[in-house]
Amino acid sequence: MIDQKPFEREIFTSLLSLMRLKPAWIVTALMLMLQGCIFAPPQRVPPPASQSPLFLPPTSKPAQIETNLMPEQSQPTPTLPCVDGLTFISDLTIPDGSIIQAGASIDKRWEVENSGSCNWENGYSLRLIAGDEMGAGTQQALTPARSATRAVIRILFQAPSEPGNYRSAWQAYNPQDLPFGDPIFMDITVEP
């Protein structure tokens, strides 16, 4: 360990001799002495061995890039398929059990909701799944409707000429020919 007292005496003696000089010289000398005592010269610290140098000397060969070090390209987020749905709300015309004259034209309307996440567009249909077609055929285009909206489905029927009870049941189908939602019905009694 270095003895501090002789060093302090030396500095004090140097300061006294400086006091005889002009003040500008005193301040300069003090600054130089303090700088030498307080600040250590900067030291260069080598980078860690795992770190690559910042500068590479030019080479005659082009650098080869290792493909396993390249960042992966982001993949698009897969879109989940939508879900079809149809919920029956009410009969708007011709309530179940209505009495209809033989051979009469029937304008049947149902209020439904597109309760799925798919919009009903081209390729969606209604198909007869049970009962009598009553002149409507076996397939109808499904009224276009956006998801979470209500729609009115309309089918024009012809009452049979024979008296009796008749029922016509219809089901919605998506473009992949898969049935979905609540079936809708028309249930009537034909009188002569």
Residue, then its C-alpha position, 0 to 999 in steps of 0.5 A: m500500500i502506498d503511503q499517502k502522506p509523502f504524496e500529499r506533502e509533495i502536492f502541497t509543496s507544489l501548490l505553494s510554489l505555484m502560488r508565486l506564479k500568475p493565477a492563470w498558470i496556477v489554474t492550468a497547473l492545477m488542472l493538469m495535476l488533477q487530471g493526472c490524479i483522477f482520470a485513468p487513461p482509457q483501456r481498450v477491452p477486446p470483444p468477447a470471443s463469441q461476438s463477431p468482428l464489426f469489420l471483415p476484410p474484403t475477400s476475393k470470394p463472395a460471402q455465402i449466406e447460411t440459410n439456417l440463419m435467415p429469419e423465417q418468413s411469416q406465414p399468413t394466419p389461416t382463416l377459419p372456415c365459416v359456419d352455416g346456420l338458419t334459425f326459424i323465426s315465424d310463419l309470415t303467411i299461411p300459418d300451420g293448419s290453414i284451410i286452403q281451397a283445392g287448386a288454389s295458389i299459395d304464397k308461403r313466406w317464412e321469416v328466418e335468421n342467418s344465424g351462422s357466420c357464412n353469408w348466403e350467396n350463390g350456391y345456397s339452396l332450399r331442398l324438399i326433404a319430406g312431403d309434397e312439392m305442391g308444384a314448387g319443384t324439389q329445389q329453390a334458390l335460398t334468399p341471399a342473406r348476410s351473416a347475423t341478419r334476418a331474411v324472408i324465404r318465399i316459395l309459391f305452391q299450388a294446392p293439390s286438387e284432392p282434399g286432405n292434409y298436406r305438409s311440405a318440409w324444406q331444408a337449407y343446403n350450402p354449396q358443398d351440398l351439406p344441410f344446415g339449420d332449422p327445417i321449414f314447413m308448410d302444413i295445410t288442409v285442402e278442402p274441395 
